[in-house]
């Protein structure tokens, strides 16, 4: 599949870290960092070293609540739901997403996150990876997506 064809899938799954519903799945564990809770706008998204244009991110937003997310604003037009699990690995904060339904059900996307001032940075692996990124970078060939999220005021 060509990179251009993968962009909607990536944006759908990553912008998916989008809109977490208030209903926790029975297998879900709450994220330990209460600062994650809220609504976030995807301000920047770089996939495999390629930064997506701002126009592709206009509707991309994320709501984090408990440990489940549902993507309502995916460019591919399909809802994606996943369970978040987390913890610490050394100095890194872990945010893994296990797709709960749909075409990619059962797939885990491994990721890390940190706060940069008021912004939230998330670096997520794609479906080909079996481990979380170890740095906040997206470069050609590492199949990582790096997102900068800004909190939406209520």
C-alpha positions as CSV (number, residue, x, y, z in Angstrom):
1,X,0.0,0.0,0.0
2,X,1.4,3.4,-0.9
3,X,2.1,6.0,1.8
4,X,-0.6,8.3,0.4
5,X,-3.2,5.5,0.9
6,X,-2.0,4.9,4.5
7,X,-2.5,8.5,5.6
8,X,-6.2,8.2,6.2
9,X,-5.7,5.0,8.1
10,X,-3.0,6.6,10.3
11,X,-5.0,9.8,10.8
12,X,-8.0,7.7,11.6
13,X,-6.3,5.6,14.2
14,X,-4.1,8.3,15.6
15,X,-6.6,11.1,15.6
16,X,-8.5,8.3,17.1
17,X,-6.7,8.6,20.2
18,X,-9.8,10.7,19.7
19,X,-12.9,11.1,21.8
20,X,-12.7,8.6,24.7
21,X,-16.1,7.7,25.9
22,X,-17.1,7.8,29.5
23,X,-18.0,4.2,29.5
24,X,-15.0,2.1,30.6
25,X,-14.6,-1.4,29.3
26,X,-14.5,-4.1,31.9
27,X,-10.9,-4.9,31.0
28,X,-9.8,-1.3,31.0
29,X,-7.6,0.3,33.7
30,X,-7.7,4.0,34.3
31,X,-4.7,6.0,33.2
32,X,-2.8,7.0,36.2
33,X,-2.2,10.6,35.0
34,X,-5.4,12.7,35.6
35,X,-3.8,15.5,33.5
36,X,-4.7,13.5,30.4
37,X,-8.4,13.8,30.9
38,X,-10.2,16.3,28.7
39,X,-10.7,17.3,25.1
40,X,-7.6,17.9,22.9
41,X,-7.2,19.2,19.4
42,X,-4.6,17.6,17.1
43,X,-2.4,20.6,16.4
44,X,0.4,18.8,14.6
45,X,0.8,15.2,13.2
46,X,3.9,13.8,11.7
47,X,3.9,10.2,10.3
48,X,7.0,8.4,9.3
49,X,8.8,11.8,9.0
50,X,6.1,13.4,6.9
51,X,4.2,16.3,8.6
52,X,0.5,16.4,7.6
53,X,-0.9,19.7,6.4
54,X,-2.9,21.6,9.0
55,X,-6.0,21.3,6.7
56,X,-6.0,17.6,7.2
57,X,-6.3,18.0,11.0
58,X,-9.1,20.6,11.2
59,X,-11.6,18.2,12.7
60,X,-9.2,15.9,14.5
61,X,-9.8,16.0,18.2
62,X,-9.4,13.7,21.1
63,X,-11.3,13.3,24.3
64,X,-9.6,11.3,27.0
65,X,-11.8,9.9,29.8
66,X,-11.0,6.7,31.8
67,X,-9.4,4.2,29.4
68,X,-11.5,4.0,26.2
69,X,-11.4,6.1,23.1
70,X,-13.7,6.4,20.2
71,X,-12.7,8.3,17.1
72,X,-15.7,10.3,15.8
73,X,-13.8,12.6,13.5
74,X,-11.7,10.1,11.5
75,X,-11.0,11.3,7.9
76,X,-11.9,7.8,6.6
77,X,-15.4,8.3,8.1
78,X,-15.4,5.2,10.3
79,X,-15.6,5.1,14.1
80,X,-12.7,3.4,15.9
81,X,-12.8,2.4,19.5
82,X,-9.8,1.2,21.6
83,X,-8.8,0.6,25.1
84,X,-5.9,2.5,26.6
85,X,-3.4,0.9,28.9
86,X,-0.5,2.7,30.4
87,X,2.1,2.9,33.1
88,X,5.8,3.8,33.3
89,X,8.8,2.3,31.6
90,X,11.8,4.0,33.1
91,X,11.3,7.7,32.6
92,X,8.7,7.2,29.8
93,X,5.0,7.3,30.3
94,X,3.3,4.6,28.3
95,X,0.0,4.9,26.4
96,X,-0.9,1.8,24.4
97,X,-4.1,1.5,22.4
98,X,-5.8,-1.9,21.8
99,X,-8.3,-1.6,19.0
100,X,-11.6,-3.0,20.4
101,X,-13.7,-3.4,17.2
102,X,-13.7,-3.0,13.5
103,X,-11.2,-4.1,10.9
104,X,-8.2,-3.8,13.2
105,X,-9.8,-5.4,16.3
106,X,-7.2,-6.8,18.6
107,X,-4.3,-4.7,17.2
108,X,-2.2,-2.9,19.7
109,X,-0.6,0.4,18.9
110,X,2.3,1.1,21.3
111,X,3.0,4.6,22.4
112,X,4.6,7.1,24.8
113,X,3.4,10.5,26.0
114,X,4.6,13.5,27.8
115,X,3.5,17.1,28.5
116,X,5.3,20.0,26.9
117,X,4.0,23.0,28.8
118,X,0.3,22.9,28.3
119,X,0.6,20.6,25.2
120,X,0.5,16.9,25.2
121,X,3.0,15.0,23.0
122,X,2.2,11.4,21.9
123,X,4.5,9.2,19.9
124,X,2.7,6.1,18.6
125,X,4.0,3.1,16.7
126,X,2.0,1.7,13.8
127,X,0.6,-1.8,13.4
128,X,3.9,-3.2,12.2
129,X,5.7,-2.6,15.5
130,X,5.8,-4.8,18.6
131,X,7.2,-2.2,20.9
132,X,6.7,1.4,22.0
133,X,8.8,4.2,20.6
134,X,11.7,5.1,22.9
135,X,11.9,8.8,21.8
136,X,9.5,11.5,20.7
137,X,10.5,11.5,17.0
138,X,9.0,10.5,13.7
139,X,11.4,10.0,10.9
140,X,11.4,8.1,7.6
141,X,11.5,4.4,8.2
142,X,10.6,4.3,11.9
143,X,6.8,4.1,11.3
144,X,6.1,6.4,14.2
145,X,3.5,9.1,14.4
146,X,4.2,12.1,16.5
147,X,1.3,14.2,17.6
148,X,1.1,17.6,19.4
149,X,-2.2,18.1,21.1
150,X,-3.5,21.3,22.6
151,X,-6.3,21.3,25.2
152,X,-9.7,22.6,24.1
153,X,-11.1,25.0,26.6
154,X,-14.5,24.0,27.9
